[in-house]
Amino acid sequence: RYLERCWTEIATWLDRWTSWTDPYHGTADDYDLMTGEVSVTLGLAYDWLKADLGEDRRATLRDHLSRRSLDLYLRETGREPAVWWFHRTHNWNSVCNGGAIVAALALGTEHPRSVEVVERALGSMRGYRDALKSEGGCDEGTGYWGYGMRYAVLAIAALESAGRDV
């Protein structure tokens, strides 16, 4: 019963949401905060539920995470110049990169470039981390600090769970 309820929610993001990008931030071809948030959520869902999902559902979720998160992330961050938030030191960095990390780790070897996503995102997030300075403060204020840190911590926890040093 719980698995079916989870799948109902997942299917809404897969089938009814034509874009994982906030329409105020661009089109479905842009990787933004919403893409990072959905990537974390569905990455966790994939990791936690894949043993209980049938192969059709696993394949469907894996396909969406691959195309709408990791492939889009790689395209947006691999072009010159990279997407505007990639070299910034505010919450967009940690939310977008954190989402990519969680999704990449969830898919693992099921996506041919997961390792590249993780390495690229970690490299970008160093700027975010370094901008926190020694006291951990943020020039965006406490609300955006909390938002950014939430996704940074989720990424760190996923990396540690995967046995990665951070």
Phi and psi in radians as a Rosetta constraint file:
Dihedral C 1 N 2 CA 2 C 2 CIRCULARHARMONIC -1.213 0.35
Dihedral N 2 CA 2 C 2 N 3 CIRCULARHARMONIC -0.678 0.35
Dihedral C 2 N 3 CA 3 C 3 CIRCULARHARMONIC -1.087 0.35
Dihedral N 3 CA 3 C 3 N 4 CIRCULARHARMONIC -0.736 0.35
Dihedral C 3 N 4 CA 4 C 4 CIRCULARHARMONIC -1.127 0.35
Dihedral N 4 CA 4 C 4 N 5 CIRCULARHARMONIC -0.665 0.35
Dihedral C 4 N 5 CA 5 C 5 CIRCULARHARMONIC -1.150 0.35
Dihedral N 5 CA 5 C 5 N 6 CIRCULARHARMONIC -0.730 0.35
Dihedral C 5 N 6 CA 6 C 6 CIRCULARHARMONIC -1.047 0.35
Dihedral N 6 CA 6 C 6 N 7 CIRCULARHARMONIC -0.785 0.35
Dihedral C 6 N 7 CA 7 C 7 CIRCULARHARMONIC -1.130 0.35
Dihedral N 7 CA 7 C 7 N 8 CIRCULARHARMONIC -0.605 0.35
Dihedral C 7 N 8 CA 8 C 8 CIRCULARHARMONIC -1.031 0.35
Dihedral N 8 CA 8 C 8 N 9 CIRCULARHARMONIC -0.750 0.35
Dihedral C 8 N 9 CA 9 C 9 CIRCULARHARMONIC -1.181 0.35
Dihedral N 9 CA 9 C 9 N 10 CIRCULARHARMONIC -0.789 0.35
Dihedral C 9 N 10 CA 10 C 10 CIRCULARHARMONIC -1.046 0.35
Dihedral N 10 CA 10 C 10 N 11 CIRCULARHARMONIC -0.811 0.35
Dihedral C 10 N 11 CA 11 C 11 CIRCULARHARMONIC -1.060 0.35
Dihedral N 11 CA 11 C 11 N 12 CIRCULARHARMONIC -0.545 0.35
Dihedral C 11 N 12 CA 12 C 12 CIRCULARHARMONIC -1.075 0.35
Dihedral N 12 CA 12 C 12 N 13 CIRCULARHARMONIC -0.790 0.35
Dihedral C 12 N 13 CA 13 C 13 CIRCULARHARMONIC -1.179 0.35
Dihedral N 13 CA 13 C 13 N 14 CIRCULARHARMONIC -0.564 0.35
Dihedral C 13 N 14 CA 14 C 14 CIRCULARHARMONIC -1.401 0.35
Dihedral N 14 CA 14 C 14 N 15 CIRCULARHARMONIC -0.754 0.35
Dihedral C 14 N 15 CA 15 C 15 CIRCULARHARMONIC -1.716 0.35
Dihedral N 15 CA 15 C 15 N 16 CIRCULARHARMONIC -0.647 0.35
Dihedral C 15 N 16 CA 16 C 16 CIRCULARHARMONIC -1.678 0.35
Dihedral N 16 CA 16 C 16 N 17 CIRCULARHARMONIC -0.463 0.35
Dihedral C 16 N 17 CA 17 C 17 CIRCULARHARMONIC -1.530 0.35
Dihedral N 17 CA 17 C 17 N 18 CIRCULARHARMONIC 1.845 0.35
Dihedral C 17 N 18 CA 18 C 18 CIRCULARHARMONIC -1.294 0.35
Dihedral N 18 CA 18 C 18 N 19 CIRCULARHARMONIC -0.276 0.35
Dihedral C 18 N 19 CA 19 C 19 CIRCULARHARMONIC -2.462 0.35
Dihedral N 19 CA 19 C 19 N 20 CIRCULARHARMONIC 2.499 0.35
Dihedral C 19 N 20 CA 20 C 20 CIRCULARHARMONIC -1.770 0.35
Dihedral N 20 CA 20 C 20 N 21 CIRCULARHARMONIC 0.388 0.35
Dihedral C 20 N 21 CA 21 C 21 CIRCULARHARMONIC -2.058 0.35
Dihedral N 21 CA 21 C 21 N 22 CIRCULARHARMONIC 2.337 0.35
Dihedral C 21 N 22 CA 22 C 22 CIRCULARHARMONIC -1.042 0.35
Dihedral N 22 CA 22 C 22 N 23 CIRCULARHARMONIC 2.219 0.35
Dihedral C 22 N 23 CA 23 C 23 CIRCULARHARMONIC -1.058 0.35
Dihedral N 23 CA 23 C 23 N 24 CIRCULARHARMONIC -0.359 0.35
Dihedral C 23 N 24 CA 24 C 24 CIRCULARHARMONIC -1.371 0.35
Dihedral N 24 CA 24 C 24 N 25 CIRCULARHARMONIC -0.236 0.35
Dihedral C 24 N 25 CA 25 C 25 CIRCULARHARMONIC -1.795 0.35
Dihedral N 25 CA 25 C 25 N 26 CIRCULARHARMONIC -0.178 0.35
Dihedral C 25 N 26 CA 26 C 26 CIRCULARHARMONIC 2.616 0.35
Dihedral N 26 CA 26 C 26 N 27 CIRCULARHARMONIC -2.651 0.35
Dihedral C 26 N 27 CA 27 C 27 CIRCULARHARMONIC -1.930 0.35
Dihedral N 27 CA 27 C 27 N 28 CIRCULARHARMONIC -3.106 0.35
Dihedral C 27 N 28 CA 28 C 28 CIRCULARHARMONIC -1.093 0.35
Dihedral N 28 CA 28 C 28 N 29 CIRCULARHARMONIC -0.210 0.35
Dihedral C 28 N 29 CA 29 C 29 CIRCULARHARMONIC -1.570 0.35
Dihedral N 29 CA 29 C 29 N 30 CIRCULARHARMONIC 0.101 0.35
Dihedral C 29 N 30 CA 30 C 30 CIRCULARHARMONIC -1.969 0.35
Dihedral N 30 CA 30 C 30 N 31 CIRCULARHARMONIC 2.460 0.35
Dihedral C 30 N 31 CA 31 C 31 CIRCULARHARMONIC -1.746 0.35
Dihedral N 31 CA 31 C 31 N 32 CIRCULARHARMONIC 2.035 0.35
Dihedral C 31 N 32 CA 32 C 32 CIRCULARHARMONIC -2.319 0.35
Dihedral N 32 CA 32 C 32 N 33 CIRCULARHARMONIC -2.897 0.35
Dihedral C 32 N 33 CA 33 C 33 CIRCULARHARMONIC -0.998 0.35
Dihedral N 33 CA 33 C 33 N 34 CIRCULARHARMONIC -0.783 0.35
Dihedral C 33 N 34 CA 34 C 34 CIRCULARHARMONIC -1.107 0.35
Dihedral N 34 CA 34 C 34 N 35 CIRCULARHARMONIC -0.673 0.35
Dihedral C 34 N 35 CA 35 C 35 CIRCULARHARMONIC -1.074 0.35
Dihedral N 35 CA 35 C 35 N 36 CIRCULARHARMONIC -0.756 0.35
Dihedral C 35 N 36 CA 36 C 36 CIRCULARHARMONIC -1.085 0.35
Dihedral N 36 CA 36 C 36 N 37 CIRCULARHARMONIC -0.742 0.35
Dihedral C 36 N 37 CA 37 C 37 CIRCULARHARMONIC -1.129 0.35
Dihedral N 37 CA 37 C 37 N 38 CIRCULARHARMONIC -0.819 0.35
Dihedral C 37 N 38 CA 38 C 38 CIRCULARHARMONIC -1.138 0.35
Dihedral N 38 CA 38 C 38 N 39 CIRCULARHARMONIC -0.629 0.35
Dihedral C 38 N 39 CA 39 C 39 CIRCULARHARMONIC -1.091 0.35
Dihedral N 39 CA 39 C 39 N 40 CIRCULARHARMONIC -0.713 0.35
Dihedral C 39 N 40 CA 40 C 40 CIRCULARHARMONIC -1.110 0.35
Dihedral N 40 CA 40 C 40 N 41 CIRCULARHARMONIC -0.876 0.35
Dihedral C 40 N 41 CA 41 C 41 CIRCULARHARMONIC -1.057 0.35
Dihedral N 41 CA 41 C 41 N 42 CIRCULARHARMONIC -0.878 0.35
Dihedral C 41 N 42 CA 42 C 42 CIRCULARHARMONIC -1.342 0.35
Dihedral N 42 CA 42 C 42 N 43 CIRCULARHARMONIC -0.454 0.35
Dihedral C 42 N 43 CA 43 C 43 CIRCULARHARMONIC -1.120 0.35
Dihedral N 43 CA 43 C 43 N 44 CIRCULARHARMONIC -0.784 0.35
Dihedral C 43 N 44 CA 44 C 44 CIRCULARHARMONIC -1.121 0.35
Dihedral N 44 CA 44 C 44 N 45 CIRCULARHARMONIC -0.737 0.35
Dihedral C 44 N 45 CA 45 C 45 CIRCULARHARMONIC -1.047 0.35
Dihedral N 45 CA 45 C 45 N 46 CIRCULARHARMONIC -0.770 0.35
Dihedral C 45 N 46 CA 46 C 46 CIRCULARHARMONIC -1.086 0.35
Dihedral N 46 CA 46 C 46 N 47 CIRCULARHARMONIC -0.817 0.35
Dihedral C 46 N 47 CA 47 C 47 CIRCULARHARMONIC -1.083 0.35
Dihedral N 47 CA 47 C 47 N 48 CIRCULARHARMONIC -0.790 0.35
Dihedral C 47 N 48 CA 48 C 48 CIRCULARHARMONIC -1.328 0.35
Dihedral N 48 CA 48 C 48 N 49 CIRCULARHARMONIC -0.544 0.35
Dihedral C 48 N 49 CA 49 C 49 CIRCULARHARMONIC -1.881 0.35
Dihedral N 49 CA 49 C 49 N 50 CIRCULARHARMONIC -0.161 0.35
Dihedral C 49 N 50 CA 50 C 50 CIRCULARHARMONIC -1.026 0.35
Dihedral N 50 CA 50 C 50 N 51 CIRCULARHARMONIC -0.535 0.35
Dihedral C 50 N 51 CA 51 C 51 CIRCULARHARMONIC -1.219 0.35
Dihedral N 51 CA 51 C 51 N 52 CIRCULARHARMONIC -0.404 0.35
Dihedral C 51 N 52 CA 52 C 52 CIRCULARHARMONIC -1.790 0.35
Dihedral N 52 CA 52 C 52 N 53 CIRCULARHARMONIC -0.229 0.35
Dihedral C 52 N 53 CA 53 C 53 CIRCULARHARMONIC -1.422 0.35
Dihedral N 53 CA 53 C 53 N 54 CIRCULARHARMONIC 2.540 0.35
Dihedral C 53 N 54 CA 54 C 54 CIRCULARHARMONIC -1.195 0.35
Dihedral N 54 CA 54 C 54 N 55 CIRCULARHARMONIC 2.867 0.35
Dihedral C 54 N 55 CA 55 C 55 CIRCULARHARMONIC -1.037 0.35
Dihedral N 55 CA 55 C 55 N 56 CIRCULARHARMONIC -0.644 0.35
Dihedral C 55 N 56 CA 56 C 56 CIRCULARHARMONIC -1.090 0.35
Dihedral N 56 CA 56 C 56 N 57 CIRCULARHARMONIC -0.793 0.35
Dihedral C 56 N 57 CA 57 C 57 CIRCULARHARMONIC -1.184 0.35
Dihedral N 57 CA 57 C 57 N 58 CIRCULARHARMONIC -0.739 0.35
Dihedral C 57 N 58 CA 58 C 58 CIRCULARHARMONIC -1.019 0.35
Dihedral N 58 CA 58 C 58 N 59 CIRCULARHARMONIC -0.791 0.35
Dihedral C 58 N 59 CA 59 C 59 CIRCULARHARMONIC -1.114 0.35
Dihedral N 59 CA 59 C 59 N 60 CIRCULARHARMONIC -0.703 0.35
Dihedral C 59 N 60 CA 60 C 60 CIRCULARHARMONIC -1.114 0.35
Dihedral N 60 CA 60 C 60 N 61 CIRCULARHARMONIC -0.846 0.35
Dihedral C 60 N 61 CA 61 C 61 CIRCULARHARMONIC -1.144 0.35
Dihedral N 61 CA 61 C 61 N 62 CIRCULARHARMONIC -0.734 0.35
Dihedral C 61 N 62 CA 62 C 62 CIRCULARHARMONIC -1.057 0.35
Dihedral N 62 CA 62 C 62 N 63 CIRCULARHARMONIC -0.737 0.35
Dihedral C 62 N 63 CA 63 C 63 CIRCULARHARMONIC -1.087 0.35
Dihedral N 63 CA 63 C 63 N 64 CIRCULARHARMONIC -0.805 0.35
Dihedral C 63 N 64 CA 64 C 64 CIRCULARHARMONIC -1.139 0.35
Dihedral N 64 CA 64 C 64 N 65 CIRCULARHARMONIC -0.771 0.35
Dihedral C 64 N 65 CA 65 C 65 CIRCULARHARMONIC -1.092 0.35
Dihedral N 65 CA 65 C 65 N 66 CIRCULARHARMONIC -0.670 0.35
Dihedral C 65 N 66 CA 66 C 66 CIRCULARHARMONIC -1.130 0.35
Dihedral N 66 CA 66 C 66 N 67 CIRCULARHARMONIC -0.939 0.35
Dihedral C 66 N 67 CA 67 C 67 CIRCULARHARMONIC -1.275 0.35
Dihedral N 67 CA 67 C 67 N 68 CIRCULARHARMONIC -0.823 0.35
Dihedral C 67 N 68 CA 68 C 68 CIRCULARHARMONIC -1.557 0.35
Dihedral N 68 CA 68 C 68 N 69 CIRCULARHARMONIC -0.169 0.35
Dihedral C 68 N 69 CA 69 C 69 CIRCULARHARMONIC -2.115 0.35
Dihedral N 69 CA 69 C 69 N 70 CIRCULARHARMONIC -1.287 0.35
Dihedral C 69 N 70 CA 70 C 70 CIRCULARHARMONIC -1.148 0.35
Dihedral N 70 CA 70 C 70 N 71 CIRCULARHARMONIC -0.817 0.35
Dihedral C 70 N 71 CA 71 C 71 CIRCULARHARMONIC -1.112 0.35
Dihedral N 71 CA 71 C 71 N 72 CIRCULARHARMONIC -0.714 0.35
Dihedral C 71 N 72 CA 72 C 72 CIRCULARHARMONIC -1.140 0.35
Dihedral N 72 CA 72 C 72 N 73 CIRCULARHARMONIC -0.754 0.35
Dihedral C 72 N 73 CA 73 C 73 CIRCULARHARMONIC -1.015 0.35
Dihedral N 73 CA 73 C 73 N 74 CIRCULARHARMONIC -0.845 0.35
Dihedral C 73 N 74 CA 74 C 74 CIRCULARHARMONIC -1.059 0.35
Dihedral N 74 CA 74 C 74 N 75 CIRCULARHARMONIC -0.708 0.35
Dihedral C 74 N 75 CA 75 C 75 CIRCULARHARMONIC -1.172 0.35
Dihedral N 75 CA 75 C 75 N 76 CIRCULARHARMONIC -0.805 0.35
Dihedral C 75 N 76 CA 76 C 76 CIRCULARHARMONIC -1.200 0.35
Dihedral N 76 CA 76 C 76 N 77 CIRCULARHARMONIC -0.620 0.35
Dihedral C 76 N 77 CA 77 C 77 CIRCULARHARMONIC -1.638 0.35
Dihedral N 77 CA 77 C 77 N 78 CIRCULARHARMONIC -0.206 0.35
Dihedral C 77 N 78 CA 78 C 78 CIRCULARHARMONIC -1.680 0.35
Dihedral N 78 CA 78 C 78 N 79 CIRCULARHARMONIC -0.106 0.35
Dihedral C 78 N 79 CA 79 C 79 CIRCULARHARMONIC -1.559 0.35
Dihedral N 79 CA 79 C 79 N 80 CIRCULARHARMONIC 2.873 0.35
Dihedral C 79 N 80 CA 80 C 80 CIRCULARHARMONIC -2.020 0.35
Dihedral N 80 CA 80 C 80 N 81 CIRCULARHARMONIC 2.125 0.35
Dihedral C 80 N 81 CA 81 C 81 CIRCULARHARMONIC -1.311 0.35
Dihedral N 81 CA 81 C 81 N 82 CIRCULARHARMONIC 2.720 0.35
Dihedral C 81 N 82 CA 82 C 82 CIRCULARHARMONIC -1.150 0.35
Dihedral N 82 CA 82 C 82 N 83 CIRCULARHARMONIC 2.836 0.35
Dihedral C 82 N 83 CA 83 C 83 CIRCULARHARMONIC -0.837 0.35
Dihedral N 83 CA 83 C 83 N 84 CIRCULARHARMONIC 2.535 0.35
Dihedral C 83 N 84 CA 84 C 84 CIRCULARHARMONIC -0.977 0.35
Dihedral N 84 CA 84 C 84 N 85 CIRCULARHARMONIC -0.606 0.35
Dihedral C 84 N 85 CA 85 C 85 CIRCULARHARMONIC -1.406 0.35
Dihedral N 85 CA 85 C 85 N 86 CIRCULARHARMONIC -0.210 0.35
Dihedral C 85 N 86 CA 86 C 86 CIRCULARHARMONIC -1.076 0.35
Dihedral N 86 CA 86 C 86 N 87 CIRCULARHARMONIC -0.595 0.35
Dihedral C 86 N 87 CA 87 C 87 CIRCULARHARMONIC -1.865 0.35
Dihedral N 87 CA 87 C 87 N 88 CIRCULARHARMONIC 0.237 0.35
Dihedral C 87 N 88 CA 88 C 88 CIRCULARHARMONIC -1.530 0.35
Dihedral N 88 CA 88 C 88 N 89 CIRCULARHARMONIC 2.925 0.35
Dihedral C 88 N 89 CA 89 C 89 CIRCULARHARMONIC -2.081 0.35
Dihedral N 89 CA 89 C 89 N 90 CIRCULARHARMONIC 0.445 0.35
Dihedral C 89 N 90 CA 90 C 90 CIRCULARHARMONIC -1.972 0.35
Dihedral N 90 CA 90 C 90 N 91 CIRCULARHARMONIC -2.964 0.35
Dihedral C 90 N 91 CA 91 C 91 CIRCULARHARMONIC -1.007 0.35
Dihedral N 91 CA 91 C 91 N 92 CIRCULARHARMONIC -0.530 0.35
Dihedral C 91 N 92 CA 92 C 92 CIRCULARHARMONIC -1.009 0.35
Dihedral N 92 CA 92 C 92 N 93 CIRCULARHARMONIC -0.666 0.35
Dihedral C 92 N 93 CA 93 C 93 CIRCULARHARMONIC -1.037 0.35
Dihedral N 93 CA 93 C 93 N 94 CIRCULARHARMONIC -0.935 0.35
Dihedral C 93 N 94 CA 94 C 94 CIRCULARHARMONIC -1.275 0.35
Dihedral N 94 CA 94 C 94 N 95 CIRCULARHARMONIC -0.600 0.35
Dihedral C 94 N 95 CA 95 C 95 CIRCULARHARMONIC -1.194 0.35
Dihedral N 95 CA 95 C 95 N 96 CIRCULARHARMONIC -0.857 0.35
Dihedral C 95 N 96 CA 96 C 96 CIRCULARHARMONIC -1.187 0.35
Dihedral N 96 CA 96 C 96 N 97 CIRCULARHARMONIC -0.831 0.35
Dihedral C 96 N 97 CA 97 C 97 CIRCULARHARMONIC -1.208 0.35
Dihedral N 97 CA 97 C 97 N 98 CIRCULARHARMONIC -0.678 0.35
Dihedral C 97 N 98 CA 98 C 98 CIRCULARHARMONIC -1.068 0.35
Dihedral N 98 CA 98 C 98 N 99 CIRCULARHARMONIC -0.726 0.35
Dihedral C 98 N 99 CA 99 C 99 CIRCULARHARMONIC -1.092 0.35
Dihedral N 99 CA 99 C 99 N 100 CIRCULARHARMONIC -0.731 0.35
Dihedral C 99 N 100 CA 100 C 100 CIRCULARHARMONIC -1.124 0.35
Dihedral N 100 CA 100 C 100 N 101 CIRCULARHARMONIC -0.708 0.35
Dihedral C 100 N 101 CA 101 C 101 CIRCULARHARMONIC -1.104 0.35
Dihedral N 101 CA 101 C 101 N 102 CIRCULARHARMONIC -0.849 0.35
Dihedral C 101 N 102 CA 102 C 102 CIRCULARHARMONIC -1.083 0.35
Dihedral N 102 CA 102 C 102 N 103 CIRCULARHARMONIC -0.777 0.35
Dihedral C 102 N 103 CA 103 C 103 CIRCULARHARMONIC -1.117 0.35
Dihedral N 103 CA 103 C 103 N 104 CIRCULARHARMONIC -0.742 0.35
Dihedral C 103 N 104 CA 104 C 104 CIRCULARHARMONIC -1.126 0.35
Dihedral N 104 CA 104 C 104 N 105 CIRCULARHARMONIC -0.747 0.35
Dihedral C 104 N 105 CA 105 C 105 CIRCULARHARMONIC -1.174 0.35
Dihedral N 105 CA 105 C 105 N 106 CIRCULARHARMONIC -0.623 0.35
Dihedral C 105 N 106 CA 106 C 106 CIRCULARHARMONIC -1.126 0.35
Dihedral N 106 CA 106 C 106 N 107 CIRCULARHARMONIC -0.731 0.35
Dihedral C 106 N 107 CA 107 C 107 CIRCULARHARMONIC -1.371 0.35
Dihedral N 107 CA 107 C 107 N 108 CIRCULARHARMONIC -0.560 0.35
Dihedral C 107 N 108 CA 108 C 108 CIRCULARHARMONIC 0.915 0.35
Dihedral N 108 CA 108 C 108 N 109 CIRCULARHARMONIC -2.276 0.35
Dihedral C 108 N 109 CA 109 C 109 CIRCULARHARMONIC -1.241 0.35
Dihedral N 109 CA 109 C 109 N 110 CIRCULARHARMONIC -0.092 0.35
Dihedral C 109 N 110 CA 110 C 110 CIRCULARHARMONIC -1.320 0.35
Dihedral N 110 CA 110 C 110 N 111 CIRCULARHARMONIC -0.170 0.35
Dihedral C 110 N 111 CA 111 C 111 CIRCULARHARMONIC -2.124 0.35
Dihedral N 111 CA 111 C 111 N 112 CIRCULARHARMONIC 2.233 0.35
Dihedral C 111 N 112 CA 112 C 112 CIRCULARHARMONIC -1.139 0.35
Dihedral N 112 CA 112 C 112 N 113 CIRCULARHARMONIC -0.292 0.35
Dihedral C 112 N 113 CA 113 C 113 CIRCULARHARMONIC -2.119 0.35
Dihedral N 113 CA 113 C 113 N 114 CIRCULARHARMONIC 0.419 0.35
Dihedral C 113 N 114 CA 114 C 114 CIRCULARHARMONIC -1.022 0.35
Dihedral N 114 CA 114 C 114 N 115 CIRCULARHARMONIC -0.753 0.35
Dihedral C 114 N 115 CA 115 C 115 CIRCULARHARMONIC -1.074 0.35
Dihedral N 115 CA 115 C 115 N 116 CIRCULARHARMONIC -0.737 0.35
Dihedral C 115 N 116 CA 116 C 116 CIRCULARHARMONIC -1.076 0.35
Dihedral N 116 CA 116 C 116 N 117 CIRCULARHARMONIC -0.714 0.35
Dihedral C 116 N 117 CA 117 C 117 CIRCULARHARMONIC -1.051 0.35
Dihedral N 117 CA 117 C 117 N 118 CIRCULARHARMONIC -0.845 0.35
Dihedral C 117 N 118 CA 118 C 118 CIRCULARHARMONIC -1.064 0.35
Dihedral N 118 CA 118 C 118 N 119 CIRCULARHARMONIC -0.823 0.35
Dihedral C 118 N 119 CA 119 C 119 CIRCULARHARMONIC -1.117 0.35
Dihedral N 119 CA 119 C 119 N 120 CIRCULARHARMONIC -0.752 0.35
Dihedral C 119 N 120 CA 120 C 120 CIRCULARHARMONIC -1.127 0.35
Dihedral N 120 CA 120 C 120 N 121 CIRCULARHARMONIC -0.761 0.35
Dihedral C 120 N 121 CA 121 C 121 CIRCULARHARMONIC -1.155 0.35
Dihedral N 121 CA 121 C 121 N 122 CIRCULARHARMONIC -0.724 0.35
Dihedral C 121 N 122 CA 122 C 122 CIRCULARHARMONIC -1.079 0.35
Dihedral N 122 CA 122 C 122 N 123 CIRCULARHARMONIC -0.718 0.35
Dihedral C 122 N 123 CA 123 C 123 CIRCULARHARMONIC -1.061 0.35
Dihedral N 123 CA 123 C 123 N 124 CIRCULARHARMONIC -0.748 0.35
Dihedral C 123 N 124 CA 124 C 124 CIRCULARHARMONIC -1.191 0.35
Dihedral N 124 CA 124 C 124 N 125 CIRCULARHARMONIC -0.688 0.35
Dihedral C 124 N 125 CA 125 C 125 CIRCULARHARMONIC -1.207 0.35
Dihedral N 125 CA 125 C 125 N 126 CIRCULARHARMONIC -0.305 0.35
Dihedral C 125 N 126 CA 126 C 126 CIRCULARHARMONIC -1.028 0.35
Dihedral N 126 CA 126 C 126 N 127 CIRCULARHARMONIC -0.675 0.35
Dihedral C 126 N 127 CA 127 C 127 CIRCULARHARMONIC -1.087 0.35
Dihedral N 127 CA 127 C 127 N 128 CIRCULARHARMONIC -0.721 0.35
Dihedral C 127 N 128 CA 128 C 128 CIRCULARHARMONIC -1.080 0.35
Dihedral N 128 CA 128 C 128 N 129 CIRCULARHARMONIC -0.848 0.35
Dihedral C 128 N 129 CA 129 C 129 CIRCULARHARMONIC -1.065 0.35
Dihedral N 129 CA 129 C 129 N 130 CIRCULARHARMONIC -0.801 0.35
Dihedral C 129 N 130 CA 130 C 130 CIRCULARHARMONIC -1.134 0.35
Dihedral N 130 CA 130 C 130 N 131 CIRCULARHARMONIC -0.511 0.35
Dihedral C 130 N 131 CA 131 C 131 CIRCULARHARMONIC -1.256 0.35
Dihedral N 131 CA 131 C 131 N 132 CIRCULARHARMONIC -0.257 0.35
Dihedral C 131 N 132 CA 132 C 132 CIRCULARHARMONIC -1.260 0.35
Dihedral N 132 CA 132 C 132 N 133 CIRCULARHARMONIC -0.274 0.35
Dihedral C 132 N 133 CA 133 C 133 CIRCULARHARMONIC 1.077 0.35
Dihedral N 133 CA 133 C 133 N 134 CIRCULARHARMONIC -3.076 0.35
Dihedral C 133 N 134 CA 134 C 134 CIRCULARHARMONIC -1.212 0.35
Dihedral N 134 CA 134 C 134 N 135 CIRCULARHARMONIC -0.485 0.35
Dihedral C 134 N 135 CA 135 C 135 CIRCULARHARMONIC -1.583 0.35
Dihedral N 135 CA 135 C 135 N 136 CIRCULARHARMONIC -0.106 0.35
Dihedral C 135 N 136 CA 136 C 136 CIRCULARHARMONIC 1.428 0.35
Dihedral N 136 CA 136 C 136 N 137 CIRCULARHARMONIC 0.181 0.35
Dihedral C 136 N 137 CA 137 C 137 CIRCULARHARMONIC -1.300 0.35
Dihedral N 137 CA 137 C 137 N 138 CIRCULARHARMONIC 2.966 0.35
Dihedral C 137 N 138 CA 138 C 138 CIRCULARHARMONIC -2.460 0.35
Dihedral N 138 CA 138 C 138 N 139 CIRCULARHARMONIC 2.332 0.35
Dihedral C 138 N 139 CA 139 C 139 CIRCULARHARMONIC -1.315 0.35
Dihedral N 139 CA 139 C 139 N 140 CIRCULARHARMONIC -0.028 0.35
Dihedral C 139 N 140 CA 140 C 140 CIRCULARHARMONIC -1.610 0.35
Dihedral N 140 CA 140 C 140 N 141 CIRCULARHARMONIC -0.132 0.35
Dihedral C 140 N 141 CA 141 C 141 CIRCULARHARMONIC 1.675 0.35
Dihedral N 141 CA 141 C 141 N 142 CIRCULARHARMONIC 3.007 0.35
Dihedral C 141 N 142 CA 142 C 142 CIRCULARHARMONIC -1.216 0.35
Dihedral N 142 CA 142 C 142 N 143 CIRCULARHARMONIC -0.584 0.35
Dihedral C 142 N 143 CA 143 C 143 CIRCULARHARMONIC -1.112 0.35
Dihedral N 143 CA 143 C 143 N 144 CIRCULARHARMONIC -0.912 0.35
Dihedral C 143 N 144 CA 144 C 144 CIRCULARHARMONIC -1.232 0.35
Dihedral N 144 CA 144 C 144 N 145 CIRCULARHARMONIC -0.525 0.35
Dihedral C 144 N 145 CA 145 C 145 CIRCULARHARMONIC -1.044 0.35
Dihedral N 145 CA 145 C 145 N 146 CIRCULARHARMONIC -0.854 0.35
Dihedral C 145 N 146 CA 146 C 146 CIRCULARHARMONIC -1.091 0.35
Dihedral N 146 CA 146 C 146 N 147 CIRCULARHARMONIC -0.713 0.35
Dihedral C 146 N 147 CA 147 C 147 CIRCULARHARMONIC -1.101 0.35
Dihedral N 147 CA 147 C 147 N 148 CIRCULARHARMONIC -0.868 0.35
Dihedral C 147 N 148 CA 148 C 148 CIRCULARHARMONIC -1.112 0.35
Dihedral N 148 CA 148 C 148 N 149 CIRCULARHARMONIC -0.762 0.35
Dihedral C 148 N 149 CA 149 C 149 CIRCULARHARMONIC -1.137 0.35
Dihedral N 149 CA 149 C 149 N 150 CIRCULARHARMONIC -0.621 0.35
Dihedral C 149 N 150 CA 150 C 150 CIRCULARHARMONIC -0.981 0.35
Dihedral N 150 CA 150 C 150 N 151 CIRCULARHARMONIC -0.800 0.35
Dihedral C 150 N 151 CA 151 C 151 CIRCULARHARMONIC -1.333 0.35
Dihedral N 151 CA 151 C 151 N 152 CIRCULARHARMONIC -0.532 0.35
Dihedral C 151 N 152 CA 152 C 152 CIRCULARHARMONIC -1.139 0.35
Dihedral N 152 CA 152 C 152 N 153 CIRCULARHARMONIC -0.760 0.35
Dihedral C 152 N 153 CA 153 C 153 CIRCULARHARMONIC -1.177 0.35
Dihedral N 153 CA 153 C 153 N 154 CIRCULARHARMONIC -0.699 0.35
Dihedral C 153 N 154 CA 154 C 154 CIRCULARHARMONIC -1.051 0.35
Dihedral N 154 CA 154 C 154 N 155 CIRCULARHARMONIC -0.730 0.35
Dihedral C 154 N 155 CA 155 C 155 CIRCULARHARMONIC -1.140 0.35
Dihedral N 155 CA 155 C 155 N 156 CIRCULARHARMONIC -0.767 0.35
Dihedral C 155 N 156 CA 156 C 156 CIRCULARHARMONIC -1.087 0.35
Dihedral N 156 CA 156 C 156 N 157 CIRCULARHARMONIC -0.764 0.35
Dihedral C 156 N 157 CA 157 C 157 CIRCULARHARMONIC -1.092 0.35
Dihedral N 157 CA 157 C 157 N 158 CIRCULARHARMONIC -0.703 0.35
Dihedral C 157 N 158 CA 158 C 158 CIRCULARHARMONIC -1.142 0.35
Dihedral N 158 CA 158 C 158 N 159 CIRCULARHARMONIC -0.732 0.35
Dihedral C 158 N 159 CA 159 C 159 CIRCULARHARMONIC -1.097 0.35
Dihedral N 159 CA 159 C 159 N 160 CIRCULARHARMONIC -0.789 0.35
Dihedral C 159 N 160 CA 160 C 160 CIRCULARHARMONIC -1.108 0.35
Dihedral N 160 CA 160 C 160 N 161 CIRCULARHARMONIC -0.700 0.35
Dihedral C 160 N 161 CA 161 C 161 CIRCULARHARMONIC -1.101 0.35
Dihedral N 161 CA 161 C 161 N 162 CIRCULARHARMONIC -0.553 0.35
Dihedral C 161 N 162 CA 162 C 162 CIRCULARHARMONIC -1.455 0.35
Dihedral N 162 CA 162 C 162 N 163 CIRCULARHARMONIC 0.029 0.35
Dihedral C 162 N 163 CA 163 C 163 CIRCULARHARMONIC 1.428 0.35
Dihedral N 163 CA 163 C 163 N 164 CIRCULARHARMONIC 0.344 0.35
Dihedral C 163 N 164 CA 164 C 164 CIRCULARHARMONIC -1.650 0.35
Dihedral N 164 CA 164 C 164 N 165 CIRCULARHARMONIC 2.459 0.35
Dihedral C 164 N 165 CA 165 C 165 CIRCULARHARMONIC -1.328 0.35
Dihedral N 165 CA 165 C 165 N 166 CIRCULARHARMONIC 2.485 0.35
